[in-house]
Every structure is written in C-alpha cells, then in structure tokens.
Amino acid sequence: MKTIVDPLLIDDIMQELEIKDIATASIRQVGAIVRAVEERTGLEYIHFEMGIPGLPPSAVGVEAECEALRRGVAAEYPVIDGVKSLKEQASRFMKAFLDADIPPRNCIPTAGSMQASFASLMLCSQLDKRRDTVLYIDPGFPVQKMQAQVIGVKIASFDIADYRGAALEEKLRSYLDCGNICAILYSSPNNPSWMCLNDCELQIIGQLATEYDTVVIEDLAYMTMDFRRDMSKPFEPPYQPTVAKYTDNYILLMSASKIFSYAGQRIAVACIADKLYERHCEALAERYGIARFGAAFAYIYLYTFSSGVAHSAQYAMAAMLQAACDGVYNFVGDIKEYAVRTRRIKEILQCHGFHVVYDKDIDEPVSDGFFFTIGYGNMTGAELLRELLYYGISGIDLVTTGSNRRGIRACSSNIKPHHYAMLDERLRIFNENHKQQ
C-alpha cells in the first residue's frame, strides 16, 4: 500500500520528539511532527491540528496598537487591572453582544484566555480546601486540563453529548453533591465538537452554580460563531447565549484571538460577575491579605503571572470592541469565512467515506464553524490520526479533548483555496487503500 509519507519517517520523528503514543500527543507535539516532515521532505501538509486564525488581523486593532506605540506606551508599565478605555468598552461589548451587565471595573485584561483560565482555576481552587476539583464539561480544550495538572488541582469530566437538555441537571448534581467541585469549565460553541449550549442548559448550569456555590468559568473564545443565527448586530437580539443570565457566580473569558483574528498579541478579557467580584473570601485574606475575589484575581494572580498585559494590545482591544459596539466593524461577518471552509471540507470528507463524529446539536445539525470532528469506519482516533499523517493530513485525537467517541478534531482555519483539491486527492487515495483492507 503506497502512502504519501513514508510511515518509517513518522516513526523516527516521533521517537526523536519522545512521543510514545500519538493518542496522547498534544496539539503542539502533533504540530512538531508535521513541521519536521515538511522540513525533511518538502511536502506541504494540510494542517487540521492547530486552531490558528486564518484571516488577517483586525485592521482596527492594528492601527490602534500602532498609534499607541507611537505615543510611547511601550515605555510604561500597564495598569494591572486594565486601561480605562478597555474596561469601559469590554463592559459595553458584553451588553451589546451578550445582553449581560458587567461593570467596567470587573473587566480585566489577560494575556489571552489561556492566562485568564489559569488564573481562574488557581483562584477558585484556593477558596476552600475541601473543594479541590474542577469539573470540565467535555469535550474541551486539552490545555485547560493541563493547567489544572500544573497547579495540582484534581479533574472531573463528562462528555456532554450524552447529557443534553434536562439530562444535564442530574449529571451535574452527581458531581456537585460530592462537595469537592470548586469550578465548572466549558466552552460554547464547544471546542472541538461545535455543539452549543442552549438557554435551558445554561439555566441549569447557572442555577446549580448558585445552589452549590460553585464558580462557572465560561470560555467564550468562539462567541457569536454559531452561524445558524445572526448575532452580528450590537444591542439587538439574538444575543450570544451565556450563563451570566442565570447566576452571579461566573467568570466569562472573552478573547480577541478568534473573533478579531488577533491571536498573536495575546489579549483577552476576564469579565467577573459583580457579586463574585465583591465576595470576601477568608481563605484569600489569610493567604494573601486581600479578601475580595476580583481584587485577588488582578493584584495577586495576574500580578505574579506577568505584571499585566502588553499596553499597546490593550488599546488595540479597546478599539476593536468599540468599533464592534458602534456597528462600524462587523467582526461576525468576517469570521463567517470559517463556516464556508468547514462546509466544503465536510463535503469532501464525506465523499471519501468519512463521517462527522459530533454531527447533532440535540435535534439539529451541528453548526459549521472553526472546529469540527471526523471519523472513519471503526478506527480509533489514534489509528485514524496516525494513518492520516501518512497521507499529509494532521489533526488531534478526540481522546485528548475528553471525548468518549472515536475520531479526531480538525480545524478549518488554515485551509487555503489550493488545499481543497489537495485534500480531495489525498483522501481519495486514503479511502481506496483502506477499502481494500
């Protein structure tokens, strides 16, 4: 059976990179394998593994950041909890696109949502010694579990595809009744399945968070990217569904990386519910001398992590948020390109015997967006990923996302026009070879 890449080369590179099992390889490790093959063979891979924005960065942000640099802000340390304009526009943006009321004071810039989730997990895990476990509503972003491992926090998780709608309440209670859950973390749209929690499910999460006094960390990295509904108009419904409607125990993570294609500047905003921000926590007072939840988030955790977020990037974020709220920058219209790419990729995959693993969002087809999931026959995710690497196609095993289904996660962001024909040909060869087995 002739493949596009020599399987022995993949084996050698994995050994060099000390990757023993492709099933547990991280996104960055898979990327390292692919880059090594490309360097040694000159072959161009179809990169499904990395969720890197494939659109130009927002011109609004670029110009605002350049102007800030020309003003000399690079010479000054930024205010830890954010420059005034960013805080004000972040608060306004939350109202415009989520219909959520969050005071500017509570909107705190972070070095990407990665830093925001890291700080949130660390903070929530130190509020009560009895609560030493984070509950992940999976499948999810693998690195957020790694963050818990780094800080020594225990992990619990379940695949939400099996517990949609009213079934979610009983499942969540089964964990919360144990008394050890300090936080619940999820994304919606979901990375990688692209399922989206509806208002009924968010209400269940919110009400239980209040009942059990547990913090919800809602990762809005892909907000407004459920393209089945037009959420592009500021201050007009439909809004991005959010748990903020149903509890005062939340931290919303809103990132510029995907919605504004501004990933390289590492800028996001953690938006904390007012009651949670003001909560006085005895454990924090004893440990740090600061009792308020929100103050500790900024002046303890973010201060020790990075002493603030790049000054110029804050001004870029403020400008992008303001332009979106003013209705002069339709960022949703820009990022709809991902849905166009994903739809076309799925058509090619299905023509060659592949299927969408998470194909339903309760009773309707899952939205086309940034991520999607694919399977082939009865192959495990590890088997499929390894085989696809032999044909110049990458991805990550769904096992690493907490999924209980067989397949891989794929991303459409790096697909260029010439890749469609390339993908079609490589999958044709793949399918012909595997139908013969």
Rosetta blueprint (number, residue, H / E / L):
1 M L
2 K L
3 T L
4 I L
5 V L
6 D L
7 P H
8 L H
9 L H
10 I H
11 D H
12 D H
13 I H
14 M H
15 Q H
16 E H
17 L L
18 E L
19 I L
20 K L
21 D L
22 I H
23 A H
24 T H
25 A L
26 S L
27 I H
28 R H
29 Q H
30 V H
31 G H
32 A H
33 I H
34 V H
35 R H
36 A H
37 V H
38 E H
39 E H
40 R H
41 T H
42 G L
43 L L
44 E L
45 Y L
46 I E
47 H L
48 F L
49 E L
50 M L
51 G L
52 I L
53 P L
54 G L
55 L L
56 P L
57 P L
58 S L
59 A H
60 V H
61 G H
62 V H
63 E H
64 A H
65 E H
66 C H
67 E H
68 A H
69 L H
70 R H
71 R L
72 G L
73 V H
74 A H
75 A H
76 E L
77 Y L
78 P L
79 V L
80 I L
81 D L
82 G L
83 V L
84 K H
85 S H
86 L H
87 K H
88 E H
89 Q H
90 A H
91 S H
92 R H
93 F H
94 M H
95 K H
96 A H
97 F H
98 L H
99 D L
100 A L
101 D L
102 I L
103 P L
104 P H
105 R H
106 N H
107 C E
108 I E
109 P E
110 T E
111 A L
112 G H
113 S H
114 M H
115 Q H
116 A H
117 S H
118 F H
119 A H
120 S H
121 L H
122 M H
123 L H
124 C H
125 S H
126 Q L
127 L L
128 D L
129 K L
130 R L
131 R L
132 D L
133 T E
134 V E
135 L E
136 Y E
137 I E
138 D E
139 P L
140 G L
141 F L
142 P H
143 V H
144 Q H
145 K H
146 M H
147 Q H
148 A H
149 Q H
150 V H
151 I L
152 G L
153 V L
154 K E
155 I E
156 A E
157 S E
158 F E
159 D E
160 I H
161 A H
162 D H
163 Y L
164 R L
165 G L
166 A L
167 A H
168 L H
169 E H
170 E H
171 K H
172 L H
173 R H
174 S H
175 Y H
176 L H
177 D L
178 C L
179 G L
180 N L
181 I E
182 C E
183 A E
184 I E
185 L E
186 Y E
187 S E
188 S L
189 P L
190 N L
191 N L
192 P L
193 S L
194 W L
195 M L
196 C L
197 L L
198 N L
199 D H
200 C H
201 E H
202 L H
203 Q H
204 I H
205 I H
206 G H
207 Q H
208 L H
209 A H
210 T H
211 E H
212 Y L
213 D L
214 T L
215 V E
216 V E
217 I E
218 E E
219 D E
220 L L
221 A L
222 Y L
223 M L
224 T L
225 M L
226 D L
227 F L
228 R L
229 R L
230 D L
231 M L
232 S L
233 K L
234 P L
235 F L
236 E L
237 P L
238 P L
239 Y L
240 Q L
241 P L
242 T L
243 V H
244 A H
245 K H
246 Y L
247 T L
248 D L
249 N L
250 Y E
251 I E
252 L E
253 L E
254 M E
255 S E
256 A H
257 S H
258 K H
259 I H
260 F L
261 S L
262 Y L
263 A H
264 G H
265 Q H
266 R L
267 I L
268 A E
269 V E
270 A E
271 C E
272 I E
273 A L
274 D H
275 K H
276 L H
277 Y H
278 E H
279 R L
280 H E
281 C L
282 E H
283 A H
284 L H
285 A H
286 E H
287 R H
288 Y H
289 G L
290 I L
291 A L
292 R E
293 F H
294 G H
295 A H
296 A H
297 F H
298 A H
299 Y H
300 I H
301 Y H
302 L H
303 Y H
304 T H
305 F H
306 S H
307 S L
308 G L
309 V L
310 A L
311 H H
312 S H
313 A H
314 Q H
315 Y H
316 A H
317 M H
318 A H
319 A H
320 M H
321 L H
322 Q H
323 A H
324 A H
325 C H
326 D H
327 G L
328 V L
329 Y L
330 N L
331 F H
332 V H
333 G H
334 D H
335 I H
336 K L
337 E H
338 Y H
339 A H
340 V H
341 R H
342 T H
343 R H
344 R H
345 I H
346 K H
347 E H
348 I H
349 L H
350 Q H
351 C H
352 H L
353 G L
354 F E
355 H E
356 V E
357 V L
358 Y L
359 D L
360 K E
361 D E
362 I L
363 D L
364 E E
365 P E
366 V L
367 S L
368 D L
369 G L
370 F L
371 F E
372 F E
373 T E
374 I E
375 G E
376 Y E
377 G L
378 N L
379 M L
380 T L
381 G H
382 A H
383 E H
384 L H
385 L H
386 R H
387 E H
388 L H
389 L H
390 Y L
391 Y L
392 G L
393 I E
394 S L
395 G L
396 I E
397 D E
398 L H
399 V H
400 T H
401 T H
402 G L
403 S L
404 N L
405 R L
406 R L
407 G L
408 I E
409 R E
410 A E
411 C E
412 S L
413 S L
414 N L
415 I L
416 K L
417 P L
418 H L
419 H H
420 Y H
421 A H
422 M H
423 L H
424 D H
425 E H
426 R H
427 L H
428 R H
429 I H
430 F H
431 N H
432 E H
433 N H
434 H H
435 K H
436 Q L
437 Q L
